[in-house]
Every structure is written in C-alpha cells, then in structure tokens.
Amino acid sequence: MSDGGTVHIRPIVPSDADAIVALHGRLSEETRYLRYFGAYPRIPPKDLERFTVVDHYNRVALVAVLGDDVVGVGRYERIGEGSPNAEVAFVVDDAHQGRGLGSILLEHLAAAAAECGVERFEAEVLSENRVMMRVFTDAGYHVTKEYEYGTLHLEFDIDPTEESLAVARAREQAAEARSVHNLLHPRSVAVIGASADPGKIGYVVLSNLVSADFAGTVYPVNDNRESVRGVKAYPSVVDIPDEVDLAVVAVPAEKVFDVLDGALEKGVKALVIVSAGFSEAGPHGLHAELQLVGEARAHGMRLVGPSALGVLNTDPKVRLNATLAPWMPGRGGTGFFVNPGAPGVG
C-alpha cells in the first residue's frame, strides 16, 4: 500500500459473513452514508447473503484481509445478463482509508472483470464523496461524468491504457520504496534478545547499533535484565512505552513466533530476524520459516530473514548498523545481494 504496508486480496467466500458484519460495525456513519447513500446501521440477513454469495462471473467481490480482519471490499455486478457493463463499488475500513486500498481493489477488480468479458465499469458516487471520485479519476482511465440530483454517474472502459499502466507501476514502485524506507530509516530500533554476553548475537547487534551512533532510539529487550550495556531494557517489546519502527530479533528459533506475536501486538512496522535454525536446518525448519513469513505478511508487516545478516544505512542522518558485521562500510552508491549472508561480511 502507499505507506509500505501489505494486505492480502482474495475473492470473497460465504464464510466471510462474520468478518463483513464486523467491518460494517467499524465503519463511521459518514463512511456508511457515502457508500450506501443512507444510514444503513446494520446489514440485513438477506443483504449479507447477497454480499457474500457471488458467482465470480456476473457478480464478483474481492476482500482485503489484514490479519484476521476484512478491511476493505470491492465488488462489481454485471448490468444485465451478458452485458459488457458492470457497476462497481468499494468500502474501506475508516482506520485504513488513505492507504491506497481503494486503488488496489479497483486494479484487481478490473483485471478480474476483463477475464469475465466485462468491458466497462459504471459507478454511482455522491457528489461530496471526493475521495472515491479521485480513486477513479486518478487510476489513469478515461472517465466520463454525468451529474444528476447530487449524484455523479461515472463510466470508463477498463482496458488498460498507457496512463493506467503507468499509474499502476508508479503506485507499486512508491509502495515498495516506502516499505524499504521503514527498514532503512527507522526512528527507533528494538533489539529483542539483547544480551550482555559477548558470545551472543544479541550482544553483537546491540553493540553495533550503539557503536555506529544510531541517530534514533535503541531499546534492548531482555526479560532477565534491567539494562544491557548501560541502556534501559524492557521485558518484552510490548512493554516499550514508545513506538517501535524496527525490531531486530536475536532469540533462539523456537522463541521467534512468540516474538512475532508481541511485535504484531505492539505495531512494529518491520522485523529483521537474525536468528538461525529455519530453512537451512531442514524440512521442519523450512516449514516454520514459511509459516513465519506468511503470518508476518498476513498482518502487513515487512520482514527480513530469518537467518539474516541484518540491515544498515550509512546515511549520516541515520547511522544504522543493525547487523552482525562489526564495522560500517564506506558510503557510496554500490550495493549487492548475496545469499548466504556470511560471504558478504568478508
């Protein structure tokens, strides 16, 4: 999404009914009014069945899932049997509005509709719903508008145009850049598994952060010590009183899932796992790694690792060395990827 977060887009299924009701319950009165052209305080059972039971051809609905919650829905319904036109509509959880989710749903809906023979989308939008109008007009399609009695009727062909393809590429590039920005420009870093033992990787990571004179705030996390290397420590990442942009995980593999749960609860934006014992340890470790990555992505968290060397940024305004390497490389414009990470240190 526009802030670098991730969300899972998939077709709606009847078992989403409870999640759709929960989403509706979280919507503000204004959002409900703009979407349904009225108060619509609750979804009647007949409407709920119609919303969640679709044929994936004439009637298609996609849900945006974050963790266990549906946070957005986009749908289209063909206007008459065999018609090339379909009416499209969206609703996004108030807490996630402004993150570009409507644009993402529109892009996916247009692709699904094209596969089903739909050629043109239509939408009815209240004249005061400027946000939704921008979703359509900023998508790069050639949108026609007709105004009548406080409502705008919008129509546009869904065949990709040079402009719509450029918009989609630019949106993806910006989202990826923002996602990496959260990793490389953190304002705060928690070292989970920070240790006073020089033989532990938690000691190495914390020492390197401190030695590099990181421009932000460092929070050691150790449930057995009040401080580590003279810095106040916290029993868990949840106990840190301030926001945490980045957490570096240096605990045994069997504890990483508990750490992930805590980081998700805290709202940590990005996680770097230097802990080993995953795919390189065999089939069981590979299964755990896939499960770990899947859970992080499902909750919109950016993850590097496991078994990562770490991340660093030599920008003098950041000075981030959250790695196992004891020195900061010289500044410059050259970079490379290497797997496994150990040869990159040498």
N, C-alpha and C positions, 0 to 999 in steps of 0.2 A: 504494500500500500504506500501512499505518498509519504508516510513517516518512517518507512523502512520495515514496518511490521508485516506479518504474513497472516493469511486467512485461507481456509480450505473451502473451495467452491465445488458443490456437487448437486446432482438432481435431488429434488425433494422426494420424500417417501412418506407413506401414511403414518409411520411411527414417529414422524417429526411433529405430530399434532401437539403434544405437550410443550415442546420447545417453541412452537409457533404461538401458543397461548401465552407462554412466559414472555416471549418477545413483545407481544401486544401489550402485556401488562406493564412493561418497562417504558413503553412509548409515552411521550408527553402528550398532553391534549392537543397542542399545536401540530405535532407530527401526525397524530391520528386524523386531525381535521384536514391537513394538506393532502394526506394520502387518500382518505375515504370521502372527502367533501362533506364531512359531518362529524358529530361527536364520536359515534361508534365506540362506546365504552367497553364492550365485550364482543367476542366473536360467537355468534350463534352456532350450535352444533352443525346445522346444515351448511353454513358457510365454511366452517372448519373442514368439513369433509371435502367440500369443493376445492378449498385451497390446497389440500394435501394429497388428494387423489387426482392425478393427472394422467393423460395418455402418452405424454412425452412426444407428441407429434402435433396435434392441433392445440393442445394445451400443455405448456411446458413451464416449470418453475425450478429455479435454482436457489439454493440456500448458501449463505456464507456462514461457516461454522468456525468458532473460536473456542477451543477447549470443549466444554460440554454445552455451550450456548449457541443458538442461532442468532446472529447479529445483523443479518440482512436477508432480504428475499427479493428476487427479481423474477417476473413472470410475463409470459405473453400468451394470448389466446387468439387463435385464428378467427377472423371476422367472416363467418360463413364457411360451410364445408367446401374445401378445395380452393378457397380464396388465397391469393398471394399476399394479402394484407393481414396483419395481426396487431392487436392492441397490446401495448407493453406498459408495465407499471413496476414501481420499486418501493420498498420501505427499508429504512436503515435505523438500527438502534440509535437513540439520541447520543449515547456515550461514544459511538463510533462514527458519527457524522463528521464530515470534513477530512476524512482519511482517504478519500478517493474510491470508496467501496461501490458507490453507485456506478461510477465509470467502469469499474472492473466487471460488475454484473452485466452492464449493457454490452460490453465487448463479448462476454461469454454467451449471452443470450442471442446476440446477432449471429454468432458462429453456429449455435445450435439451430436457430431458425433457418439459416441458409441450407443446412443439411436436410431440413424437412420441407424445402420448397417454398418457404416464405421469402418474399422479395422486398417487402416494405413494412416498416413499423409506423403505427399511429399511437398518439398519446394525448390524453386529456389532462391538462395541468391548470390549476388555479393560477390566476394572474399574479398573485402575491408569492407564489412558490418559485422564487427566482433561482434558488439553489438547483431545483430539478430542471429548470429550463437550461441552466448552464451545463448540466450533465449532458443534455442532448446537443446543444449548440457547440460545445467545446470538444465534442467527440470527433469532429472532422467530417461529419456527414453534411449533405446539403439539405437543410431543414426548412420546410415551408411552414408558415404560421397563419392561422386564422383566429381572430378574436371574436368571441360572442358571449355576452352576458357574464362577464367576469371569468371566463374560461378561455384558455388558449388550446386550440387543436393543432397539434404538431404532426407532421408526416415527413418521412425520409426513407430513401432506398438504403438497404443495409449492405449492398455490395460494397466491399472495401474501396475507398478512394485513396489516392496518394496522400491526401491530407489525413484521413483517418488512420492509415497505416503509420504515418509519421507521428501522429499523436500517441498511438499505442506504444511505439518504440521509445518515444521520449518519456512517457509515463513509466515504462519499465526501467529505463536507464536511471531516471531520477529516484525511483523506489530502491533500486539496487545500491545506488550511491549513498542514499540516506541510511540504508541498512548497514553498510560498511562504516559509515560515519559514526554510528553508535558504538561500533567496536573500537575504532581508532581515535576517537575524540571524546572519551568518557570524561565526565566531570568528577566521577568517583569510582573507585575500584575496591571491591571486597575480595580478600584472599581467603577462601574457605578451605580450612586445613592449614592455616598459617602455623608455623612451628618455630620453636627456639632451638631445635636440634639441627645443626649444620648439615647433617646427613639426610635430612628430609627435603623433598621438593617444595613443601610449603615454606620452608625457610628460604630456599633459593629464590622463589618467586617474590616473596615479600622483600628480601634483601635487594633484589634487582630493582624493584619499584622504588624503594627508598633511595638507593644509590643513584638512580637516574634523576632524582629530584622531581618526581612526578608532579605536574602542575596542579592536580586536583587533590582530593582527599582519599586516603587509604584506610580501609577498615579491615584489620585482621579478624578472622573468625576462628575461635578456638574455645571449645566448651570446657577446657581444663585450666585456662589461664586468664588472669585479669588484664594482662598486657603481653605483647610479643614485640621484642626489640624496642621497648620503650613506647610502643603505640598501644593505646587502649584497645582491648579485644572484646569481642561480643560472643555470647554462647552460640548464636546462630545468626544467619543473615536477616531473619525476621526481626531480631532484636535491635538492629541498627536503626537509629531514630530518623535518619535522613534517607533520601532517595539513593538508589544504587544503580548506576548506569551499566556497569560491567562487573561480573564476578568471575574470578579465576578459581577453578576447582582443583584442589590437590589433596584428595582424600582417597582411601582405598576404593577399588571399583565397586565393591558391594555396598558402599555408602552413597554412591553418586546419585541414585534415584531419590533417596531421601533429601539430598541437597537440592536436586532439581525441583522437588515439590516445594521446598522452602523458598527457592528463588522465584518460582511462579507466584507463590503467595505474596512475596514481597514486591513483585512487579519489576524485577530486574530485567533490563532491556536486552542484554546479551550475555552469553555464558561461554567461557573458554575452559575446556576440560583438558588438563594436562595429565590426569590420571590414566594409567595404563591398565591392561587386563581386559580388553574388549576384543575386537575382531582379530587382532594379532595373536590372541590366546586360543583361538579355535572356534568351532561352530557355536558353542554355548556363548562365548564372548561376542560373536558376530550377531547372534540373535538379540543379546542385551543391547548392543550398540544400535541396531536398527530400531528397537523399541524406544531407546533413549532419544534418538534423533526425531523419531515420529512424534513422540509426546511433546518435545520442545516446539516443533513446527506447528503442531495442532493448536498450541496455545500462543502462537505468534512470536515466539522467542527465536532470536538468531543464535546459532550455536556453532562454535568451532571446536573440533575434536570429535570423540575423545582421543587420547594419546597425542595431543597437540604439543608443539614446541611452545606455543604462546603467540602473543601479538605485541607489536611495538610500533611506535611512531616517533621519529626523530625530530619532528617539528618542535622548535624551541618553545612554542606556546603550549605544547602538550607534554613532551618528555616522558613518554610511556614506554617502559620496558617490563611488560608482564610476560616474560619468557624465562626459559631455563638457561639462556645464554648470559654470561656474566658481564658482557660489555655491550654498549650501544654501537652499531655500525656508523660509519661516517654518513653525513647527509648527502643525498644525491637523488637522481631520477631513475635509478636502475632497480628493478625488482625481479624476483623469480619465485616460482613454486617448486617445491621439492617434496617427494614422498619416498621413503620415510623422512622424518624431520631431522634426525641426527646428523646426516651429512651437511645440512645447511649450517650447522654451528661451526664446523671446521672450515 
